[in-house]
Structure formats: structure tokens, C-alpha cells
């Protein structure tokens, strides 16, 4: 892959992941607002609220790692799906062990996976801080 192709393809996968993340958070927010309206079972409401918030964020990150692994396989950067998933996970989370790497023809492309993870974790953190802070207020979450 040439540099221009790496930038274009990496940007496209990044945008796909961010759209996935934003829509997923939006769906989770609507579900959380419905859960917050239950005033009869505060313990169950708060537990379900936290489970949905954390579960949604976790699911979105897993989907995005799979998207990146699929893109890596599409470009024939890895011989096996497990290797592509491992590399995508390590890169997306910016751990970057370095035991599995891509060649110079895909380094810029792979760096977009790290940028996707950084952006997505930022969105997730803001979402969780906002919604979990509502749990710490007296009476649990409450929206109209």
C-alpha cells in the first residue's frame, strides 16, 4: 500500500469505527433514559443502569477491534484471523507490545487503529463519567 492509500483506507476505517461508536452511545443513552425512569426499584435500576452503560461501551470497543482486524485481513497483512485480532487489539488499545508488527507498507494504516482507539476511549470515558455521576447523586439517575 502506498502512503496515499494507507491514509485514505485508514481514514475510512477510522470514520466507520467512530460512526459505530457515536451511534452505539446514542442508542445506549436512550436505553439509559428509559431505565432511569423506574422509581420503584432503585437498586435494580441502578445496577441495570451501570450494566448497560459499561456493557455498551465494552461491546462497541470489541466491535471496533473486529472492524480493524477485518480491515487488516482484507489487506492481507496477516496470515491468520487470530493474529489480526491480536494486532488490532494491541494497537487499538495503544499497548503496542511489538511482538507482532506490520511491514513498512502498512505502518501508517495501522497507526490509524491506534488513533481510533484513543478517540473512542475518550468518547467512552466522557459518556461513562457523565452517566455514572448521575448514579452517585441522591436517588440515582433522573432525567425527564
C-alpha positions, 0 to 999 in steps of 0.5 A: 500500500502506498502512503496515499492509500494507507491514509485514505483506507485508514481514514475510512476505517477510522470514520466507520469505527467512530460512526459505530461508536457515536451511534452505539452511545446514542442508542445506549443513552436512550436505553439509559433514559428509559431505565432511569425512569423506574422509581420503584426499584432503585437498586435494580435500576441502578445496577441495570443502569451501570450494566448497560452503560459499561456493557455498551461501551465494552461491546462497541470497543470489541466491535471496533477491534473486529472492524480493524482486524477485518480491515487488516485481513482484507489487506492481507497483512496477516496470515491468520484471523487470530493474529489480526485480532491480536494486532488490532487489539494491541494497537487499538488499545495503544499497548503496542507490545511489538511482538507482532508488527506490520511491514513498512507498507502498512505502518501508517494504516495501522497507526490509524487503529491506534488513533481510533482507539484513543478517540473512542476511549475518550468518547467512552470515558466522557459518556461513562463519567457523565452517566455514572455521576448521575448514579452517585447523586441522591436517588440515582439517575433522573432525567425527564 
